[in-house]
Amino acid sequence: MNKNPKNIEEGLVDAIAKSDVKSIGIDIAELSLDALMKDGLAKDIPIVSWLFAGYKIYDTISDRILAKKILNFLSGVEEASQEKR
């Protein structure tokens, strides 16, 4: 099997890009945290995934606020006369 190294590299990059690397990282972090904790209710709560989900929600809200500000700015520019622009 004679494969071109460039094709192997592209295949690896594609596989990594398509895989759920974030989910794997979250699971590893969760397992590491669980290993450090004693048995109990806190160990059963998926802390890392909740923190990541909270960050994603914050990031989404921030993106929407920014999009709204840009839209308001652009509509204001549209209403301005050519001399003011």
C-alpha positions as CSV (number, residue, x, y, z in Angstrom):
1,M,0.0,0.0,0.0
2,N,1.7,3.1,-1.3
3,K,0.0,6.1,0.1
4,N,1.0,9.7,-0.4
5,P,2.0,11.3,2.9
6,K,0.0,14.4,1.9
7,N,-3.1,12.4,1.6
8,I,-2.5,10.8,5.0
9,E,-2.0,14.2,6.6
10,E,-5.2,15.6,4.9
11,G,-7.1,12.5,6.1
12,L,-5.9,12.9,9.6
13,V,-6.8,16.6,9.7
14,D,-10.3,15.8,8.2
15,A,-10.8,13.1,10.8
16,I,-9.9,15.4,13.7
17,A,-12.0,18.2,12.3
18,K,-15.0,16.0,12.0
19,S,-14.6,14.2,15.3
20,D,-16.1,15.5,18.5
21,V,-12.7,16.5,20.1
22,K,-14.4,18.9,22.5
23,S,-16.6,16.2,23.9
24,I,-13.6,13.9,24.4
25,G,-11.7,16.6,26.2
26,I,-14.7,17.3,28.4
27,D,-15.1,13.7,29.2
28,I,-11.4,13.3,30.1
29,A,-11.5,16.4,32.3
30,E,-14.6,15.1,34.0
31,L,-13.0,11.7,34.7
32,S,-9.9,13.4,36.1
33,L,-12.0,15.6,38.4
34,D,-14.0,12.5,39.5
35,A,-10.8,10.7,40.3
36,L,-9.8,13.5,42.6
37,M,-13.1,13.7,44.4
38,K,-14.4,11.4,47.2
39,D,-17.6,9.4,46.6
40,G,-20.8,11.3,47.0
41,L,-23.3,13.5,45.3
42,A,-20.7,16.0,44.0
43,K,-18.9,13.2,42.1
44,D,-22.1,12.3,40.2
45,I,-22.7,15.9,38.9
46,P,-21.1,16.6,35.5
47,I,-19.4,19.8,36.6
48,V,-17.1,20.3,33.6
49,S,-19.8,19.7,31.0
50,W,-22.0,22.2,32.9
51,L,-19.3,24.8,32.9
52,F,-18.6,24.3,29.2
53,A,-22.3,24.5,28.4
54,G,-22.5,27.7,30.5
55,Y,-19.6,29.2,28.5
56,K,-21.3,28.3,25.2
57,I,-24.5,30.0,26.3
58,Y,-22.5,33.1,27.4
59,D,-20.6,33.0,24.0
60,T,-23.9,32.8,22.1
61,I,-25.5,35.6,24.0
62,S,-22.4,37.8,23.4
63,D,-22.5,37.0,19.7
64,R,-26.1,38.0,19.5
65,I,-25.5,41.3,21.4
66,L,-22.7,42.1,19.0
67,A,-24.8,41.3,16.0
68,K,-27.5,43.6,17.2
69,K,-25.0,46.4,17.8
70,I,-23.6,46.0,14.3
71,L,-27.1,45.9,12.8
72,N,-28.0,49.1,14.7
73,F,-24.8,50.8,13.5
74,L,-25.4,49.8,9.9
75,S,-29.0,51.0,9.9
76,G,-27.8,54.3,11.4
77,V,-25.2,54.6,8.6
78,E,-27.9,53.9,6.0
79,E,-30.0,56.8,7.4
80,A,-27.1,59.3,7.4
81,S,-26.7,61.6,4.5
82,Q,-23.9,61.2,2.0
83,E,-22.1,64.3,3.5
84,K,-22.2,62.9,7.0
85,R,-20.8,59.5,5.9
